[in-house]
Amino acid sequence: MNMVTLYPLQLDSFAPLFVVGFAVLFIFIILISFIKRYKRCPSDRILVVYGKVGTGNSAKCIHGGASFIWPVIQDYRYLDLTPISIDVNLQDALSKQNIRVSVPAQFTVGVSNKPAIMLAAAERLLGLDQPSIRALAHDIIMGQMRLVIANMDLFFQGPLKKWLDKDKAKDIYHGLHVVTLETAFVVRTFFFVIFGITIVFSSLASWQVVGVSALCLAVIYVIRFIILRVSIGTDILPQLFIAPRGLITVLLFYAIPPEAQVSGFSEGIILFIIIGTSLIMTGAMIADKKRAGKSIDKANAIPIGDMKWKAPEL
């Protein structure tokens, strides 16, 4: 009967092969990773490299070339160069001279491949989809149209003057004014809604909040009284009470850096100041209108002649 003898496997003899195999595999993985991090830029796009670019700029823009993107410290995105067509139509716009005109316009916008413009586009448009870019360009064009229309005599000079029809162009002013008013209303509403959400309504019942608010109102009107008394004189009504606090107060409150904020300060104080100044201004305007009406009635009742007259006291 044949006997089979088993010998123990000698691993020491295969150790160099394992080391070489792992080294080759590691080098292959590193090589593949480096190849994947080498990005080429097509002709209709801009390769934007951001992170630690080492040029003193916020990003490095490449058009029609390639760049190696270092792992961890750098990343990349593409910016499309495809032109976008935008329709900007002003219908029945009213100009400063009360003439209504319709101004249909179409603009084609795109990103240039000049270095300065590519960098500006990367800082402002990177990460935005095409509808967002279209909306942003629409708002910018509307703003520039307002500027041109408001200064038509400045822009249309020399040979360009024959292309300017002032009677029709003046109709645009009112339409742009309405757009501006509606936009301002939406912005104010948004910030006041956000401000209302942050208010703890239980703080409005605090006597400390009411007291601090009253003290702030008193300081506002005392300072205003001193300034008006020195600059204008004795006739400071109703200007003294026309000091409403509104959106700017809310924006300044939110702009206070954390290190400058006072602990325990309640948002209810801001709300009381806004409401208080608005009510005081409303009451002052109503009272001034009554005073003006009494003065006119008294003046009409006096026969024509010369006399020393003083506005009646309320």
C-alpha positions as CSV (number, residue, x, y, z in Angstrom):
1,M,0.0,0.0,0.0
2,N,1.4,3.4,-1.0
3,M,1.7,6.0,1.7
4,V,1.4,9.8,0.9
5,T,3.6,12.1,3.0
6,L,2.4,15.7,3.6
7,Y,4.9,18.4,4.0
8,P,4.0,21.7,5.7
9,L,3.6,24.7,3.3
10,Q,6.6,27.0,3.4
11,L,5.0,30.6,3.4
12,D,8.3,32.3,3.7
13,S,9.2,31.4,0.1
14,F,6.0,33.2,-1.2
15,A,6.4,36.4,0.9
16,P,8.3,38.3,-1.8
17,L,5.6,37.4,-4.3
18,F,2.8,38.8,-2.0
19,V,4.7,42.0,-1.4
20,V,5.3,42.5,-5.2
21,G,1.6,41.7,-5.9
22,F,0.3,44.2,-3.4
23,A,2.8,46.9,-4.6
24,V,1.7,46.4,-8.2
25,L,-2.0,46.5,-7.2
26,F,-1.5,49.7,-5.1
27,I,0.4,51.4,-7.9
28,F,-2.3,50.4,-10.4
29,I,-5.1,51.8,-8.1
30,I,-3.1,55.1,-7.7
31,L,-2.5,55.3,-11.4
32,I,-6.2,54.8,-12.2
33,S,-7.2,57.4,-9.6
34,F,-4.8,59.9,-11.0
35,I,-6.1,59.3,-14.5
36,K,-9.7,59.9,-13.4
37,R,-8.7,63.1,-11.7
38,Y,-7.3,64.5,-15.0
39,K,-10.2,66.4,-16.5
40,R,-10.5,67.6,-20.1
41,C,-12.7,70.6,-21.0
42,P,-14.8,70.5,-24.2
43,S,-15.0,73.5,-26.4
44,D,-18.6,74.4,-25.4
45,R,-17.9,74.5,-21.6
46,I,-15.6,76.0,-19.1
47,L,-13.8,73.8,-16.6
48,V,-13.9,75.6,-13.2
49,V,-11.5,74.3,-10.6
50,Y,-12.1,75.6,-7.1
51,G,-10.6,75.0,-3.7
52,K,-6.8,75.5,-3.2
53,V,-6.0,76.8,-6.7
54,G,-2.9,78.7,-5.6
55,T,-3.4,81.7,-8.0
56,G,-4.9,84.2,-5.5
57,N,-8.3,83.9,-7.1
58,S,-11.4,82.0,-5.9
59,A,-11.2,79.6,-8.9
60,K,-9.3,78.6,-12.0
61,C,-11.1,78.7,-15.3
62,I,-10.0,76.6,-18.2
63,H,-11.5,76.6,-21.7
64,G,-10.5,74.1,-24.4
65,G,-7.8,72.5,-22.3
66,A,-7.3,70.1,-19.4
67,S,-6.2,70.2,-15.8
68,F,-5.3,67.8,-13.0
69,I,-7.7,68.0,-10.1
70,W,-5.9,67.3,-6.8
71,P,-7.9,65.1,-4.5
72,V,-9.2,66.5,-1.2
73,I,-8.0,70.0,-1.7
74,Q,-9.6,70.7,-5.1
75,D,-12.9,70.0,-6.9
76,Y,-14.4,71.0,-10.3
77,R,-17.5,71.8,-12.1
78,Y,-18.4,72.7,-15.7
79,L,-20.0,76.0,-16.8
80,D,-22.0,75.9,-20.0
81,L,-21.2,78.4,-22.8
82,T,-24.4,77.7,-24.7
83,P,-26.2,81.1,-25.4
84,I,-29.6,81.6,-23.7
85,S,-32.4,83.5,-25.4
86,I,-34.5,85.7,-23.1
87,D,-37.7,87.5,-23.9
88,V,-38.2,90.8,-22.1
89,N,-41.6,92.4,-22.9
90,L,-42.9,95.6,-21.4
91,Q,-46.6,96.0,-22.2
92,D,-48.5,99.3,-22.0
93,A,-45.7,100.8,-19.9
94,L,-46.2,104.4,-18.8
95,S,-43.4,106.9,-19.2
96,K,-42.6,110.0,-17.2
97,Q,-44.6,112.0,-19.8
98,N,-47.6,109.7,-19.4
99,I,-47.4,108.1,-22.8
100,R,-48.1,104.3,-23.0
101,V,-45.9,102.1,-25.2
102,S,-45.1,98.4,-25.6
103,V,-41.5,97.4,-25.8
104,P,-41.1,93.8,-26.9
105,A,-37.4,92.8,-26.8
106,Q,-35.4,89.6,-27.1
107,F,-31.8,89.2,-25.7
108,T,-29.3,86.5,-26.3
109,V,-26.8,86.2,-23.5
110,G,-23.9,83.9,-22.9
111,V,-20.6,83.6,-21.0
112,S,-17.5,84.8,-22.8
113,N,-14.2,82.9,-22.8
114,K,-12.2,85.9,-21.7
115,P,-10.4,85.2,-18.5
116,A,-11.9,88.0,-16.4
117,I,-15.4,87.3,-17.6
118,M,-15.0,83.5,-17.0
119,L,-13.9,84.2,-13.5
120,A,-16.8,86.5,-12.8
121,A,-19.2,83.9,-14.2
122,A,-17.7,81.2,-12.1
123,E,-18.1,83.3,-8.9
124,R,-21.8,84.2,-9.7
125,L,-23.3,81.4,-11.8
126,L,-21.5,78.2,-10.8
127,G,-24.0,75.7,-9.4
128,L,-27.1,77.4,-10.9
129,D,-29.2,75.6,-13.4
130,Q,-30.3,77.2,-16.7
131,P,-33.7,78.5,-15.5
132,S,-32.0,80.2,-12.5
133,I,-29.4,81.8,-14.8
134,R,-32.2,82.9,-17.2
135,A,-34.2,84.5,-14.3
136,L,-31.0,86.2,-13.0
137,A,-30.2,87.6,-16.5
138,H,-33.8,88.7,-16.9
139,D,-33.6,90.8,-13.7
140,I,-30.2,92.3,-14.7
141,I,-31.5,93.2,-18.1
142,M,-34.6,94.9,-16.6
143,G,-32.4,96.9,-14.3
144,Q,-30.2,98.0,-17.2
145,M,-33.3,98.9,-19.2
146,R,-34.5,101.1,-16.3
147,L,-31.1,102.8,-16.3
148,V,-31.1,103.4,-20.1
149,I,-34.7,104.7,-20.2
150,A,-34.1,107.0,-17.2
151,N,-31.0,108.5,-18.9
152,M,-32.0,108.3,-22.6
153,D,-30.6,111.7,-23.5
154,L,-27.2,110.6,-22.1
155,F,-27.1,107.3,-23.9
156,F,-28.6,108.4,-27.2
157,Q,-26.4,111.2,-28.5
158,G,-24.9,112.0,-31.9
159,P,-25.8,109.5,-34.6
160,L,-27.9,107.5,-32.1
161,K,-30.2,110.3,-31.4
162,K,-32.3,109.7,-34.5
163,W,-33.2,106.2,-33.1
164,L,-34.7,107.6,-30.0
165,D,-38.5,108.3,-30.0
166,K,-38.9,110.2,-26.7
167,D,-42.7,110.2,-26.9
168,K,-42.9,106.5,-27.0
169,A,-39.9,105.8,-24.7
170,K,-41.4,107.9,-21.9
171,D,-44.3,105.4,-21.6
172,I,-41.9,102.8,-20.1
173,Y,-41.3,104.8,-16.9
174,H,-44.5,104.1,-15.2
175,G,-44.4,100.4,-16.0
176,L,-40.9,100.1,-14.5
177,H,-42.0,102.1,-11.5
178,V,-44.9,99.7,-10.9
179,V,-42.5,96.7,-11.1
180,T,-40.2,98.3,-8.6
181,L,-43.0,99.1,-6.2
182,E,-44.4,95.5,-6.4
183,T,-40.9,94.0,-5.9
184,A,-40.2,96.2,-2.9
185,F,-43.6,95.2,-1.4
186,V,-42.7,91.5,-1.8
187,V,-39.3,92.0,-0.2
188,R,-40.7,93.9,2.7
189,T,-43.4,91.3,3.2
190,F,-40.8,88.4,3.2
191,F,-38.6,90.0,5.8
192,F,-41.5,90.9,8.1
193,V,-42.8,87.3,7.9
194,I,-39.4,86.0,8.8
195,F,-39.2,88.6,11.7
196,G,-42.6,87.5,12.9
197,I,-41.6,83.9,13.0
198,T,-38.6,84.6,15.2
199,I,-40.6,86.5,17.8
200,V,-41.5,84.8,21.0
201,F,-45.0,86.1,21.6
202,S,-44.8,85.5,25.4
203,S,-42.2,88.2,25.5
204,L,-44.7,90.8,24.3
205,A,-46.5,90.6,27.7
206,S,-43.3,91.4,29.6
207,W,-43.3,94.7,31.4
208,Q,-39.5,94.9,30.9
209,V,-39.9,94.7,27.1
210,V,-42.6,97.4,27.2
211,G,-40.5,99.6,29.4
212,V,-37.4,99.3,27.2
213,S,-39.4,99.9,24.1
214,A,-40.9,103.1,25.6
215,L,-37.5,104.3,26.6
216,C,-36.2,103.7,23.1
217,L,-39.1,105.6,21.6
218,A,-38.5,108.5,24.0
219,V,-34.8,108.6,23.0
220,I,-35.7,108.6,19.3
221,Y,-38.0,111.6,19.6
222,V,-35.8,113.6,22.0
223,I,-32.8,113.3,19.6
224,R,-35.1,114.2,16.7
225,F,-36.4,117.2,18.6
226,I,-32.9,118.5,19.3
227,I,-31.8,118.1,15.7
228,L,-34.9,119.7,14.2
229,R,-34.9,122.5,16.8
230,V,-31.3,123.4,16.0
231,S,-31.6,123.0,12.2
232,I,-35.1,124.3,11.4
233,G,-36.3,126.3,14.3
234,T,-39.7,126.3,16.1
235,D,-41.8,125.0,13.3
236,I,-41.0,121.3,13.7
237,L,-44.5,119.8,13.5
238,P,-45.4,117.3,12.2
239,Q,-41.8,116.5,11.1
240,L,-40.9,115.7,14.7
241,F,-43.1,112.6,14.7
242,I,-42.4,111.4,11.2
243,A,-39.8,108.9,12.2
244,P,-41.2,105.4,11.3
245,R,-39.1,102.3,11.8
246,G,-39.6,99.4,9.5
247,L,-37.7,97.2,7.1
248,I,-34.4,98.9,7.6
249,T,-34.7,98.4,11.4
250,V,-35.3,94.6,10.9
251,L,-32.4,94.3,8.4
252,L,-30.0,96.1,10.7
253,F,-31.2,93.9,13.6
254,Y,-30.4,90.8,11.7
255,A,-27.1,92.2,10.5
256,I,-25.7,92.5,14.1
257,P,-22.7,90.1,14.4
258,P,-23.0,87.5,17.1
259,E,-20.2,88.9,19.2
260,A,-21.9,92.3,19.3
261,Q,-25.4,91.0,20.3
262,V,-26.7,91.6,23.8
263,S,-27.8,88.5,25.6
264,G,-31.4,88.7,26.7
265,F,-32.4,91.3,24.2
266,S,-36.0,90.5,23.0
267,E,-37.2,90.8,19.4
268,G,-40.4,92.1,20.9
269,I,-38.7,95.5,21.6
270,I,-38.1,95.9,17.8
271,L,-41.8,95.0,17.2
272,F,-43.0,97.6,19.7
273,I,-40.8,100.3,18.3
274,I,-42.0,99.6,14.7
275,I,-45.6,99.6,15.8
276,G,-45.2,102.6,18.1
277,T,-43.4,104.9,15.5
278,S,-46.0,104.0,12.9
279,L,-48.9,104.8,15.1
280,I,-47.3,108.1,16.3
281,M,-46.6,109.1,12.7
282,T,-50.2,108.3,11.7
283,G,-51.6,110.4,14.6
284,A,-49.3,113.3,13.8
285,M,-50.3,113.3,10.1
286,I,-54.0,113.3,11.0
287,A,-53.6,116.0,13.6
288,D,-51.6,118.1,11.1
289,K,-54.3,117.7,8.5
290,K,-56.9,119.0,11.0
291,R,-54.7,121.9,11.9
292,A,-54.2,122.8,8.2
293,G,-58.0,122.6,7.7
294,K,-58.7,124.9,10.6
295,S,-56.1,127.4,9.4
296,I,-57.6,127.4,5.9
297,D,-61.1,128.0,7.3
298,K,-59.9,130.8,9.5
299,A,-58.1,132.4,6.6
300,N,-61.1,132.2,4.4
301,A,-63.3,133.8,7.1
302,I,-61.0,136.8,7.5
303,P,-61.8,139.7,5.1
304,I,-59.1,140.8,2.7
305,G,-56.6,143.0,4.4
306,D,-53.4,143.0,6.4
307,M,-53.1,141.5,9.9
308,K,-50.8,139.5,12.0
309,W,-51.8,135.9,11.8
310,K,-50.6,132.7,13.6
311,A,-51.6,129.1,13.0
312,P,-54.2,128.0,15.5
313,E,-53.3,125.7,18.3
314,L,-54.9,122.3,18.5
